[in-house]
Amino acid sequence: MVKFPEGFLWGGATAANQLEGAFDQGGRGLANVDLVPTGPDRYPIITGHMKHFSFDEDHFYPAKEAIDFYHRYKEDIALFAEMGFKAYRMSIAWSRIFPKGDELEPNEDGLAFYQSVFEELHKYGIEPIVTITHFDMPMHLIHEYGGWRNRKLIDFYERLVTTLFTRYKDLVTYWITFNEINMILHAPFMGAGIVFNEGENEEEIKYTAAHHELLASALATKIAHQINPNNKLGCMIAAGQYYPHTHNPADVRLAQIMDQENYFFIDVQSRGVYPNYALRRLAAQGIQIPFEKGDEELLKENTVDFISFSYYSSRVASADPKVNQQTEGNIFASIKNEYLKSSEWGWQIDPLGFRITMNELYDRYQKPLFVVENGLGAADKLDQNGRIEDDYRIAYLKAHIEEMGKSIEEDGIPVIGYTSWGCIDLVSAGTGEMKKRYGYIYVDRDNEGKGTFKRIKKKSFDWYKQVIATNGSNLENI
Ligand code: P53
């Protein structure tokens, strides 16, 4: 039996584009994520290799309606409260606040919407954890400025965050600047609004965009602390330790390099300087980071208060080209780990890897950790009684929460909270499917957009309620 700290923030996590819908209501502007369809074109679009700037009849666009949280948030938050949530991680749709992104004045309808969501949460004593951008940005900023490759984006982001920190001063204290900032490297259209032109140096563009996001994140941290010294700012990384495929030093070295590629962002956000390995490696590739006067100071003086991260799986790296051919075609390159089982979507299940990853993160940064995503995507089915017996999900979460408990109790890692991913079923970021479900709450909606949007509690709903009620000391299946 594990003892979690008092006040531990148990809850769930979502992202605006994956649940709100109402893509053209309340004055909301068009966003990059609206235009990302399901099906085989999704991958080339999210990686910036296929330009797709308008809707057509040949594709289905799941973000347009998503699960209609925009109209149902009161009902959904009541369900979160019934589970006993202490925290709810959600994101702001930038284009609800600044529909085009470069306006001088914000859209009041958008601001009023999130205000109402925050007030509803506080009604139940639920702490909002707010991601400022979770894979979304106004399309206009892409058309007009080329997304985060353009330094001007920092000014627009500054306007966004200043508006948010001022308006929600008394409602929100936990802020995350960019969801999975390392996703710039893996899905640059989603992570940074980047579409590549023929013959461009893609690495250079990605690291330029990264520099701009890192500056924007530091600036947001500075402004947030000025507006309210109680504000807590976090960075966010798609984490998951790389293991060497064998004990061949070449494999160990490659695993280290793959980890550094991801840690690079957090190294800057948490330590305030570009790590030497990144500066040397980029220089060796002939890549210039567009540093301007004052950039170094801004990064140095405005580091984050906590480290948040998603963890779904560990990864495996091999330096052997033959073995490497088996690398799975996921957003993150990884070969199969023969010691682990996989989810229906081929994601390897590794609870101990969670503890290993937490130890790595804490050793590296020495700041409190916040687990803001973890969970199992599965194709849940209603049984003949209309119930969803998702024991596989309970097993996954239980095993991971146990390892988190050991990280706290046996390894002494300070952890602020745990918000499992997709506490209510929502659209998958990777595939756009509805069928890949993570929730404690089922939503009647399918991959083609059919269904009533009805919410149904799964078995895991009651289980998680028990976990929270006992502050993690009873993780047994019910
Ligand atoms: P889906 C890939 C690898 C690790 C994290 O993912 C990832 C992804 C993107 O697929 O993203 C995070 O929905 C992300 C969420 C996303 C969640 O993981 O593809 O922050 O938006 O939904 C799960 O199963």
Residues whose N, C-alpha, C, O or C-beta is under 5 A from the ligand:
A	BS01	P53	A15 E180 A238 I331 G377 V427 S428 A429 G430 T431
